[in-house]
Amino acid sequence: MSSDVTEPKWSLRLPADCSIAAIRSVYDLIREAFGRQDRLEIDCSSVDKADVTSIQLLLSAAKTGDAQGRPVVLTSFSQSLRNTLRRAGFASDAMIDQHFPQKKDGI
């Protein structure tokens, strides 16, 4: 985890295992990072194992941040996480973008 001094945000890279077996520790990581700054970026590039619990946790984090005016932005979805999103009913990239705020191409 690293913070960027020029912008009030905190970056968190999710671990490889975000399945139900590891979701408690992933929750703890997100909760700790969420409490640090106004904006939270979650890097999803390392996720190798994901299931519906990880989708629920990321949705909850995004909605909580939105409700509190504290943006939660997801970056670099791994192919594994993208596949899990599709299996969970997010049929298109537009649908994923609607529910999961993402940072793309450095923006």
C-alpha positions in Angstrom: 0.0 0.0 0.0 1.2 3.4 -0.8 -0.1 6.9 -0.4 0.3 9.8 -2.9 1.2 13.0 -1.1 -0.1 15.3 -3.9 -3.6 13.9 -3.9 -5.8 12.9 -1.0 -6.1 9.2 -1.8 -5.0 5.9 -0.6 -4.1 3.0 -2.9 -4.7 -0.6 -2.0 -3.7 -3.7 -4.1 -6.0 -6.6 -3.5 -4.4 -9.9 -2.8 -4.4 -12.9 -5.2 -7.1 -14.7 -3.2 -10.3 -12.8 -2.8 -12.5 -15.9 -2.4 -14.8 -16.6 0.5 -11.9 -18.4 2.3 -9.9 -15.1 2.4 -12.6 -12.5 2.3 -12.4 -11.5 6.0 -8.8 -10.4 5.6 -9.7 -8.6 2.3 -12.5 -6.8 4.2 -10.0 -5.8 6.9 -7.6 -4.4 4.3 -10.3 -2.4 2.6 -11.7 -1.1 5.9 -8.3 0.0 7.1 -7.5 1.8 3.8 -11.0 3.4 3.6 -10.4 5.0 6.9 -7.1 6.7 5.9 -8.1 9.3 3.3 -11.0 10.8 1.4 -10.4 8.8 -1.8 -9.5 5.2 -2.1 -8.1 3.4 -5.2 -8.3 -0.4 -5.2 -6.0 -2.1 -7.6 -7.6 -5.4 -8.7 -4.8 -6.6 -11.0 -3.5 -9.3 -8.7 -6.8 -11.1 -8.1 -6.5 -14.7 -9.2 -9.3 -16.2 -7.1 -12.7 -14.4 -6.8 -16.2 -15.3 -6.2 -19.5 -13.6 -5.4 -18.3 -12.6 -1.9 -15.6 -10.5 -3.4 -18.1 -8.9 -5.8 -20.4 -8.1 -2.8 -17.5 -6.6 -0.9 -16.4 -4.4 -3.7 -20.0 -3.2 -4.4 -20.5 -2.5 -0.7 -17.3 -0.5 -0.6 -18.2 1.5 -3.7 -21.7 2.3 -2.4 -20.5 3.2 1.1 -17.9 5.5 -0.4 -20.5 7.1 -2.7 -23.0 7.6 0.2 -20.3 9.3 2.3 -18.9 11.4 -0.6 -15.6 9.5 -0.4 -14.9 8.0 -3.9 -13.8 4.4 -4.2 -12.2 3.8 -7.6 -11.3 0.4 -8.9 -8.3 0.0 -11.2 -6.9 -2.8 -13.4 -9.5 -5.6 -13.2 -7.8 -9.0 -13.5 -9.2 -11.4 -16.1 -10.2 -13.7 -13.2 -12.2 -10.9 -11.5 -13.8 -9.9 -14.8 -14.9 -13.5 -15.4 -16.4 -13.6 -11.9 -18.3 -10.4 -12.6 -19.8 -11.9 -15.7 -20.7 -15.1 -14.0 -22.4 -13.0 -11.3 -24.7 -11.3 -13.9 -22.7 -8.3 -15.0 -23.2 -9.0 -18.7 -21.3 -6.1 -20.2 -18.5 -3.7 -19.6 -21.1 -0.9 -19.4 -22.9 -2.7 -16.6 -19.7 -3.2 -14.8 -18.8 0.5 -15.2 -22.2 1.5 -13.9 -21.7 -0.3 -10.6 -18.0 -0.2 -10.1 -16.3 3.2 -10.6 -13.1 2.6 -12.5 -10.0 4.5 -13.3 -8.9 3.9 -16.9 -5.9 5.0 -18.9 -4.4 7.1 -16.0 -7.6 9.1 -15.5 
